[in-house]
Amino acid sequence: MAEAAITFLLENLQKLLSDHVHLISGAEGELKQLQNELDLMKAFLVQSANRREKGELFRQFETQIRDVVHEAEDTLDTCLVEAAAGMNRNFVSRNLNPKGASLAKKVRTLRETEVKPIFERAKINFANLQIADPSATGDDDTKGKAKKIPLLREDNIVGFEGEADTLISYLNEESEELEVISIIGMPGLGKTTLAWKIYKDSRVQFEFPTMIWVYVSQEFNRRDVFLTILKKFTQVDMSSKTDNELACLVRSYLEKSKFILFMDDVWTTDDWKNIEAALPKGNKLGKVLITSRHERVAVHANRKREPHQLRFLDSTESWELLQLEVFRNLDDCPQDFKTLGKDIARQCGGVPLAIVVIGGMLVESFSPQGGSAMKSEWEKISASVNSYLADDKEKRTENIIALSYKQMSHDLRDCFLYLGVFPEDTEIHAWKLIRLWIAEGFIKHKPPKSLEEVAEDNLKDLINLNLVMVDKTKAEGGIKVCRMHDMIREFCKAEAGIKKQNLFQEVKKSNNVFDPRVSQIQKHRRICIHSYVQDFLRGRPKGPRVRSFLCFSKETITLPLDCIPSIPEAFDLLRVLDANPIKFSKFPIKLTQLIHLRYIALSGDEFKSLPDAVSKLWNLQTIRIDTMSRTFEIKANIWKMRQLRHFKTKAAITLSSILKGEAAENLQSLSRLSTQCCTEELFNRTPNLINLGIRGDLATLSDSKCLRKLNRLQKLKLLYDVFPDVTSENPLSRLPLPDRFPPNLKILELSATHLSWKHMSTLGKLGALKVLKLKDFAFVGKFWEAGRVEGKFASLEFLLIARTDLEFWTASTDCFPDLKCLVLKNCEKLEEIPLMLHKSLQVLDIERVSKTAVASARKIETEKECMHGQQHRAKRGGFKLVIAPGDER
């Protein structure tokens, strides 16, 4: 992770040398020399990481380098804070601090006493590693050891009955060629256990005369895989044969058999390709069942069938499994232990492996008669299940997670560990997470992709590793909300702690004492605190190295006036401030002194403007403001803020387009802009907008041509607001003509416009439109005849209609040709859903609709079943009907 720290510092140096020369006058030469030395160190570190065994000594050396780089970064940034403050007081720019030490002198000292020495030591240390450790050539200690075989449980298997039946039915399906079926899931869910249950099932054993089980694992060796398969057919010594010869033999044996091959724990697509080369694709009697943590492996193995995602155990199943682990029977738990036991089982989060681990601990305290000592032990475990998991000597659960962690690239590791800053069992919004990752410097530039696209790829990688769970998806298919299992979060916190990576520290209060103590905050680089925030700030913390202050409390915190200055006074070098749960009574003006801020999220019911002084925060990338105000004035000159990428609020933004500056080329998101600011001049200055929200009197846009200038805009939200008038009494008369919309618009949301349904003709002609959301009476009227007059919605894939008085909806056969998802909410008057939609529809989600609408949804479901048959449900592209519980009446 030292490489990431060096890269981040180099990027900052480059920006400083190109954009802020006025702050470094007289020190340019030293800074360029520092830049050159860091470039050499980075190249050396990358080369060493590729050529050396990354054992404990390597990690120690890397940590030392990272600490020096952080020290260099802090020294440089402290000088810049003092320089900026000095210029604000009209000091001569070279007098950078009260002691009179110049920036040039500090950088020179830093290079000579810190950077050069650590570089020289690193070269010697890494060279010694190579000489002292012959495993660098590939002959490490693990090569001679037997592989650890995962524990297969033939008893105490709970919750897999239905899962096993489903998978066995897939195995019994006829196919035109060799078929691969996959079980995927995060570590600890029981993929191997389920596969073994299927392997031992009498129905499978009857159906397949040849059954083969192969452990693949992280330490993949294709030769071992081939030899294991061949042992099923022959006892001939194969040691003299090459890998390719073995592959040919495997294929020749399997071509003749009706077989089932279980491949347990396949880690990568490359591993699968090596296995696949030996499989007879033409043998339609053969089946392969693989287990993997990674969805991409499963998709690569069979693109025609959806991988089987293993589910978590429910509370009943969790308690049943725990009883079997502790008591060996379901009826032997003492009555006064049942409530405690159920609570412990619940805290395991439905992960079978976690329950097994906890069960092993409970067995140690087991007494047939129960007793107070046993109950006391159970109460301790119930109070802190997560800590017991972490403290277990075997560390079984942690080791499983660690395997995935060690496989990650270094930049992905930071992203993964950072997830631990979020509170337990909380929703993690992908939009926020991605912007935080970027602000923290975790995301590498990988042209032509944007930073946001690279960060989203990282998130997808973590999801494919089954370390992060998708909770909600966007209409267009992206990730909206994700979650992290508690055990994985605990791993992240432990690995990210000061004793290891020093990535972040969670501040907690117990027995009226903070841990770590307020006085110890100075040791940490990032802190997160989710409770007792006022008490913490009243303790006047001081963190000269703290770069991030994160608060994700589920409760709203009202901050008294005397605490408002505490954050900027405590953390001079702050880069990230996410304090959304904290309600500020007024905008904390001292925050504008934190010139290194990249991300800021604040909340205040009375916030009505962004002060002009914010213009000084030249590093700001993301601004998020939550306010109850209907309007929000940006007094700051955003045209001078070169790094600004996202400005997010629900209020109607007003800003001046006459201020000087040409820095808005990086601006991607702006929501929500007041209609009075929607001018050609403003949009000419924001050519790279991708996401735009507009709030106000939308009638002013009806004849305007300004929106069509936004060639890169993909998402547009329009909220009709004519306060103090009521929108229903002053409905929007019409929309802009189709050629007045952004030409590449993919996502459109309309709210409270009260348009007549006849104006859908305009939207039907937007050729690139894929997602359309109509909210809060966006359209009104009894009748909508789709496709007769208006365009055909040629590219539309997702349609949401929420809150409308629509009663009769008809559609021509050629309308909505690609509609895949239809969501209807609060459409109580709608009589029927057009049957013709069934042709392309994959998801129909209805809530608070009429009985007749529910009946028509059932008809669509029947039509889909007739089209594709029951087996299509397991294939990609199947149909799903979701009816809210209240509508099933």
N, C-alpha and C positions, 0 to 999 in steps of 0.2 A: 504493500500500500504506500510505500515511500515513493514509488513512481508516480502515483496519482497526486501526491503532495507536491512533487517537483513540477509536474505538468501544470498544476494550478498556479503555482508561484510564477512560472515562466509566462503564462498567459497574462497575469497581472502586471508583470514587468513590461511586457510588450505594449499593453494599453497605456501604462504610465509613460513610457518613452515616446509614444506616438500622440497621445491625447492630452497629457498634463505636464508638459515641459515646464510650465511656469512654476510648478511646485518643486521641481528637482534641479533648478538652475545651479550649475556648478558641480553637479554630481552625475552628469550623464555618462562620463567615461567609466566611473566606478560601477555604475549600474549595468552598463553594457558588458563589462568584464565579468560581473556576477552572472549575468545572463549566459555568457559563453561557458563559464565553469559549470553552471547548472545543466546546460545542454549536454556537456560531456559526461556529467554524473548520471544523467538520465539514460543516455545511450549505454553506458557501462552497466547500469543496474539492469536494464532490459536484457542485455547480452548475458549477464551473469545469471539472471533468473531462468533463462532458457537453457543454460549449460550446466548449472549446478543443481545438486540435490537440495531441495528446499526443506531441510531439517530444522531442528530447533536453533542451531547456531546461525544458520542463514537468516531465520526470522529475527533473531536478536540483533544481528548487524543491520538488517533492514529497519528495525525499530529505531536504532541509533541514528541512522540517516534521516528517517522521517522526523525525529525530534529536532535535529539540527535544522532541517528545512522549515519546520514550524517556527523555530526560534528566529530564523532569518525573516520569515514572513511577518512575525510579530514586531520585530525591530523596525523593519521597513515601514509597516503600516502605522506604528506609533509615531514615527518621524513625520509621516504624511499628515496625521491628525494635528500634530503640533504646527506643521507648516501651514495647513489650511487655517487653523486658528490664528496664527500669526498674520497671515494675509488679511483676514477679516478685521484685525485690529490695526491694519496698515503698517505692520512691521516690515522690515526689509526681508525678502523671501529667504535670504541665506541664514538669517538668525532663527534657526529652526527649533530651538528650545532654550529655556532660561539659562542653561549652563553653557550655552554658546557652542555646543558641539555641532558641527555641520553634518549634513546627510552624507556627504562624500566620505568624511572621516569615519562615520559609523559603518558605512558599507565596507570600507577598506578593512576596518577592524574585524568585521563580521567574516569577510572572506578569508583573512589571514589566520584568525583564531578559531573559526568554527568550520567553514565550508571546506577549505583546503585540507586541514588535518583529517576530517572525517572521510574525505575522498581518498586520501592516501592510506588511511587505516583500512578502508573498505577494500581497496585493491589488494592489500596484503592479506587481509582476512579471507577474502573470497578465494585468493590463490591458495592459501593454506587449506581451505575446505577441499579444494580439488585434489591436493596432494594427500591430505590425511584421510580422505573419504573415497575409497575406490568404488563405492556405489555410484559415483557420478558416471561411471561407464556403463551402468545398467546392472551391476552385480550387487544389489543391496541386500540387506539382511532378510527382507521379506521374501526374496526369491526362493530361499531354501525352506521356507516354512509352509506348512500345509494351509490351504485356504480355510478360513472359518466358514463353516456351513451354517446358514441361518436356521434357527429353531423352527421345526415344523411341528405343529400341535395337532394331534389326532383326537384329543379330548378337550373338553371345555370350549368347543367352538360354538359361539353364540352369534346370532344375527345374520348368518350366511345362507339360511335355508332357501329363501326366495332368490337370493343372488345366484346361488349354485344352480337352481332350477332354470333360471333364465339363460345362464351360460351353457348349460348342458343342452338346452333346446337349440341354441346356436350351433353347437357341435353336431347336432343331428340333422341340421338342414343340408339339403343337397346343394352342391356348388359346381360350377363349370371348370374350376381349377383348384389347386391347393389354396385353402383359405386360412388366413391368420386372424385370430381373435385375441384381443388385448384386454388386460385388466390394468387400470392405472389408478393411482391414488397417492396421497402424501405419505411420508414415512410413518409407519406404526399402525396403519389402518387394517392390515392383515391381508395384503395381496397374496403373499406366499401361502398363508393359511388357507385362503379360499381356493387357490389353485390346487393345493394338496388335497383338500376335501373333494374336489372334482376328480382328481387323479385316483382317489380311493373309492369313488362312487361305483357301485356295482353296475349301474346302467352304462357308464362309460367303459368299464372294463369288458362288459359283454359286447359292446358295439365295436371296440377297437382291439383286434388281436395283438397288435404291437403297440406298447406304451413305453415312452422314453422320457425320463426326467433329467434335465441338465441345469446345473447352477451356472449362471453366466457371471454375474456380479461385476463390481467396479473394476477388478483386476482381470480384465478380459484377455483370454488367450484362446484364439480360434483353434489352435491345434488340440488343446485339451477338450474343447467342445466336440470336435470331430471324433476324437478317440472315445469319448464317453458314449456317443451315439453308436459307434461301430462295435463297442463291447456287447451291445444288444444282439448283434448278428454273428459275431465271430470272435474266437479266442486267439486268432493268429497274431503274432508279434508284428506291430506296425511301426516300430521305432525307426526303421530305416527309410520310411517313406516321407516324401515332402508334403507340405501342407496342401498343395494343389492336388497331389495324388490322393491324399486322404479325402479331400472334398469330392473328388470324382467317385471314390468308393462309397461315401455316404449317399450321394445322389443315386448310385446304381442300386443300392439296397432299398432305399426308400421308394424308388420308382415301382417296385414290385409289391409293396405292402399297403394294406389299409392300416394306417398308423395315426397315432396322436403324439405329438412332440411338445413337451412342456419346457419352455425356456424361461427360467426364473431370474428376474432382476437384470433385464437388459438396460444398459445405461445410456448408450448413445446410438445415433443413427448409423455411424460408422461401424459399430459393433454388429448391428443388425445386418448391414450390407455384407459383412464378412460371413455371417451365418447364412444369409439368404442365397448366396452364391452356390451353396451345396444342396439346396432344397429343390425337389422336382416340381416345378410349377404345374406341369401337366397332369399330375396325379390328383384327380378330383376326389379321390377317396381319402386323401390325407388331410389332417388338420394340425395346426400349430397354435398353441395357446401361450402367449407371453405375458409376463408381468413387468411393469416398468413404472418408475416415478415420473417419467417424462412423456407428456402427451405427444410430442413431436415424434418420438420413436414409434408409438402406436399408429399415428397417422401415416407415417412413412411405410410401415409394415403393411397396412391395408387402408387405402383411401376410400374404399367403398363402404366400410362398416364403421360406425361410431365406436370408439373405444368404450369399454365398460368402466365407468367411473365408480369406484368403490365409495360407499356412503359411510357416514359416521353411525355408530350405534345410538339408538334412542335411550332415554333414561331407564326404561324397563330392562332392555337388553344389557345395558351397562351394569345395572345392579345384579342381574342374573349372572353375568360373567364374574363379577367380583365375589359373589357368594361361592361360585364353583372354585375360584382360586384359593379362597381362604378356608372354606368349610368342606369342599369337595362335594357337597350336596346343596340343594336349594332350600331344604327345610331345617337346616341345623343352626342357623344364626339365632342367637338369643334374642328374645323379643325386644329387650331394652337397648339393643345395638342396631336395630333395623333403621331407625331414623338417621343415626350417625353414618351408617354404612351407605345408605342411599345418597346422602350428601357428598360423601367421599367419591362415590361412583360418578355422581353428576359433575363434580369438579374435574374429572378426567377428560371431559369434553368429547366423549364418544369415541376416543381413540383406544382400540383394544390393547395395544402395546403398553400404553400408559396405565391401563387398569391392571394388566398383568404385573407391571412394576410395583404399583401400589399394593396389589394383593400380596406380593412377596414380602413387603414390609409388614403388612398386617399379620401375616402368618407368624412372624417372629414374636409378636406380642400375644399370640393366640393362647387362650386357655379354655378348655371345654366348659368350665364353669363360669367363664366371663370374669367378673371381679372388677374392683375399682381400678387396679393398676392397668388392666387391659383397656378399660374404658377411657382412662386418662390418656393413654397412648393414642387411642383412636381420635380423641378430641384434638390432640396436638396435630395429628396428620390432617384432620379435617380443616383445621385452621390455616394450614399452609401446604397444600398438596404440591404446588409448584416447587417450593424450596426442597421438599423431600425428593422430588424427581431429580433436581440438580445435585443434591448431596449424596445420592446413592452411589456406593462404591463402584458398582458395575457400570454406571452411567449408560445404561443400554439405550434409553431414549435419546439422550444427548449425542451419543456416538452415531446414531442413525442420521441425525440432522447434520452432524459434523462431516459425515461422508459427502453429503451434497455440498456443504459449504466449501470443503477443500477442493472440490471439482470446479468451483467458479473461477472466472477471471477476477483479477484484483479489483477492477473498477466495479464489477457486479457485487463483490463482497461488501464494499462500503454501502451500496444501495440496500442490500439485504439487511445488514446489521442496523442500519438507520431506522428500519421499520419498528425497532424496539422502542423508539421515542414515543410512539402512540400508546395511549392507555390500553389496558387489558380489555378485550371484548368490545373494541370500538370499531365503528365504520371508518375505513381509510379511503378518502376520496382521491381517486387517481389524479384529478386535475391538480389538487394541492400537492400530493406526493411528488409528482413529476417536477413541478416548479421548485419545490424544496430541494430535490436532488440537484437540479441545475444550479440553484443559488449556492449550494454547499460545495460546488466544484466537483461533484462525483461523475459528471457526464462528459465524456470525451467528444470532441468534434470529429465527426465522421462524414464529411461531405460526400454526396450532395444532400444527405439527410440533415434536417434541422436538429438542434439540441433536444427539442420536445419529442421528435420522432425517435431519436436514439434512446431517450429515457423511457419512452413507451415500449420500445423493444426490450429494454432491460426488465421492465415490469412483466412483460409477457414471458420472458425467460424464467423469472422467479415463479410465475404461475405454472409454467410447464414443468418446472422442477417439483411442483406440488408442495412448495413451501409457503405459498400465498394462495388464498382461496378467493375466487371471484364471487362477489355477493350480488352485484347488480351490473348489467351491461347497458350500454347506450343503444339508442334506436338503430344507429348505423353499425352496431356490432362491436364497438370499442369497449374498453373497461371503464366502468363508472365508479363502482365502489368495490373495494376488496377487504379482506380480513386476514388476520394471522392467528393461528392457533396459539393458545397461551403457552404451551410448552416450547414452541418455536420462538415466541417472543422472549421467554426466559433465556433461551440460548443466546439470542441476539444481545440481550442486556449483559449477560455474563462475558461474552466475547468482546463486546464494545467497551467494557469497563476500563478503568485507569490501569489495572494490572496487566492488561493485554493490549488492546488497540487504542485506548483512550479516545474513542470516537464520541461518546456522549456519556452523561451521568444523569440518572433520574434522582431527583431530590424528593425524599419522603420525610414525613414527620411521625415519630413514634414516641410515646411517653413524654410528649412535650419537647422533644429534642429532634432537630433535623439531622438526617443522614444523607450525605455527608454534612458536617457542620457548616454553617454559613461562612465561617472563617477559612474553610478548606476549598471553597469554590474556585479560588485562584488557580488550582491545579488542573482544572478541567477546561476543555475546549468547547464543549456544547453541554448545556443543561436543559433538562425538561422537568417541569413541575406541574402537577395536575390537581393539587389541593394545598390548602394553607398558604396560598400565594401572598395574601396581605401580610401574614406573619413573617414570611420569608423576606419580603421587601422592606418591612419595618426594621429588620435586622441589619439593614444597610450593607448588603453584600458587596464585595469588590472582586471582580474577576478580570484582571488585565489580559488574560489569555482566552477568555470566553468569546466564542464567535457566534454562538446561536443560543437564543433564549426561546424556549418552546413551551407553550401552555395549552393543553388540549382538554381542560376540565369539562366534564359534562354539565357542570353547573355554571350559571352566570355569576361572575365576580364583579362587584362594584368597587372600584378603586377610589379611596379617599384622596382628596387634593394633596395631602402631604406625602402620599406614596407615588404620585404621578412622575416626579423627576427621578425616582429611584432607579429605573431601568437604564436610562441614558447615562446617569452618573456612575452606575455600577460597572458598565461594560462598554468601554471606550471603543473597542475594536469589533463591535457587534456587526455581523454580516446578515444574520437571519433573525427576524423578530416576528414570531407568530403568537400573538396574544389575543386571539379572537374572542375567547370566553370572557376576557376582562373588559368591563364597560368603563371607558374613560369619560369623565364628565366634560372634558374639553380635549382638543388635540394637543398631545404633549409636544410642545414646540421645541423642547431640548433634544428631541429625536433627530432634529435636522442637523445636529452637530456630529452625528454618527455617519461620517462620510463613506464608510465601507459597507453600509447597508445595501443588500441586494434584493431582499425579500421582506415585505412588511405587510402584516395583516392585523388590522385594528378594528375595534368596535366601539361605537358611541352613539346613543340614540339621538343626540343633538348635533352630531357632526354635520356641518353644512358646507364646508369648504376644505380644500387642501392648500395650506399656506404657501406663499411665494417662496419661503425659505427652503421648501422641499427641492427646489430647483438645484440646490447645491449638492444633492445626493446623486452624484454622477454615475454611481455603480448600480443604482436601483434597476432591477429587472421586472419585479412583480409588485404591484400595489393592490391590496384588497381592503376595501372599506365597507363595513356593515353599519348601516344607519337607518333610522326610521324616517328620515327626511325624504320628501318626494323629489327634491332637487339637490344637486351637489355641484358646487362651483370649484373648478380647478384653477386656482390662482397661480400655481406653479407653472413655470414655462417648460412644458413637457417637450417642446421642440429642441431644447438644449440637452435633454437627458438621453444620451446616445445608447445606453444599454436597456432602456425601457422596452419591455416586450408585452406586458399584460397589465391592464387596469380593469379591475372588476368591482362593481357595485350594483345594487338594484335601483339606486336613485337615478334620476335623469341628470346626466353630466352636462355641464356647460363649461366651455373653455374658449379661449381666444385663439383665432387663427391668424391674427395680425402680429402676434409676437414673433420676434426673430429667432431663427434657428432652423437647422435642417436635419435634425437627429431622429426623426420619426420613422426612418426606414426599417427599424427593427420591430416596430409596434405590430403585434399580431392580434391581440384581443383588446377590444374596447367595448365595455358594456356598463351601463346602458347610456347611450348618447342621446342628448336632448334633440328633438326634431329641429329646433332653431339653429343647431350647430351643423346640421347635415347640409353642407355646401360643397360645391365642386372644389373650391379652394382647399378646404380641409381634407377632402378625400384625395386630392392631388398630392398632399403631403404625407399620406398614409397608404402608399401603394401596396404594401405587403400585409394588409389586414386579412386575416383568415376568419376571425370570429367577431361579429358586430351585433350589438343589441341597441335598439332605438326605442325610446319611450317619449310619448307626448302626443300632440295632435298630428296624426299620420296623414291627414288631408293635405298637408304641405308637401308631401312626397308624391302625390298623385300625378302631378305634371312635371316633376323634377327628373332630370337626367343624371343626377350626381351619382346614384348607386351603380350605374352601369360601368363607371370608371374603375370599380373594384374588381379587377380581373382575377385576383387570387382569393377572393372571399368565398368561403365554402358554407359558412353557417350564419344565418340572419334571424334574429328574434325581433318581432315587432309588437310592442305593447301600446295599445290605444289608451291614452290618458288625457282627458280634457277637463281635469279638475279646475274649478269647483263644479262644473257641469257633470251630469250623469251620462255615461257612455250609451246606455240603452235608449236614452231620450235624444241623443245626438249621434246616431250611428255613422260609421264611416261610409261615405257614399260609394266609393270605388277604390280599386287598387291601381298602382301604376301599370302601364301596359307591359306585356311580357318582355319587350326589348329594353325596358327601363330597369329591369332587375339585373343584378350581377350575372355575367354570362356563364360562370361556372358554379353557380349556387347549387349545393347538394342538400342542405338542411334548412328548412324554413319553419318558423313557429309564429303563429298569430294568436294574440290574446285580446279578448274584449272588444273586437272590432265591430261586431253586430252587422256583418255584411250579409247581403242576400245571397242565397246559394247559387244564383245565376253567375256570380262573379268567380265561381270556381273555374270558369272557362279560362280565366287568365292564368291560374296556377297550373292547369292541365297542359299548358303549352310551354312550360319551363322544362326544356329537354333534359337538363342534367339533374333535375330534382329527384332525390332518392328518399328523403325523409320529410314528411309533412305532419306537423302537430297543430291541431286546432283546439284551443283551450278557451274556457270561460266565455262561451257564446261568441266565438270568432265568426261563426255563420249562424244565421237564424232563419226560421221559416219552416213550414210543414213539409215541403216537397224538395227533393233533390233528384233530378234525373241526370245521372252522370253519363257522359259520353255521347249524348245526342247532339249537343251544341258545342260544348267545350272540347278542349284537347283531351287526349287519351291517357295522360299521365304515363307516358311511355316508359320512363325509367323508375317510377315510384316503387319502393320496396317496403316502406313502413308508413302506415297511416294511423294517427291517433285522433280521435274525436272525443273530447271531454267537456261535458256540460253543454247541452244543446236542446232545443225544443223540436228537433227534427222528428217527423212521424213516418214519412214514406220515402224510402230510398230505393231507387232502381238504377241499374247500370247495364249498359250495352255489353255485348259479348266481347268486344275488342277493347274495352276500357280496363285499366289496371292490369296490363298483361304480365307484369313482373312483381305484383304485390305479394310479399311474403309474410308480412305481419300486420294484423289489424287489431287495434286496441280501442274498445268502446267503453267509456266510463260516464256514468251519470247521464245516460241517454234513455231516460225512463219512458219517453213517449214513442220511441222507435218501435214500429210494428214488426219489422222483418229485416234481416241482413240479406243482401242480394246473393242468391244461390250461385250465380255465375262466378263469384270470387273464388270458388273452391279450386279452380284449375291450378293456380300458382301458389295458393295460400299454404303456409307452413305452420303459422301460429295464429290462433284466434283467442284473444283475451278479452273477456267481458265482465263488467262489474256494474251493478245497479242498472239493469236493463229490464225490459218487460218480459213476461212469460213467453209471449209469442216470439220475441227476439231470441230467447234461449232455445226455443223449439227449432227455430231456423238455424241456429248454430249447430244443433244436433244433426240436422239434415246435411249441413256442410261436412260434418265429421263422417257421416255415413257415406257421402259421395267420395270422400277422400279414401275411405277404406275400400270402396268398390274399385277405385282407380288403381290403387297400389297393393292392396291385400294386407293381411295382418303382418307378414314378414317385413314389410317396408318400415315398420316402426323402428326396427333396429338399424336400419340403414340411414345414411346421411340424406337429409331432405324429407324426413317423415313429417306427419302432421300432429300438432299438439293443440288441444282445446283446453283453455283455462277458464273455468266459471267460478266466480267468487262464491264463497259458501252461502251467502244470503240469497243468491240467485238460483240455487239448486232446488228451491221449493217446488 
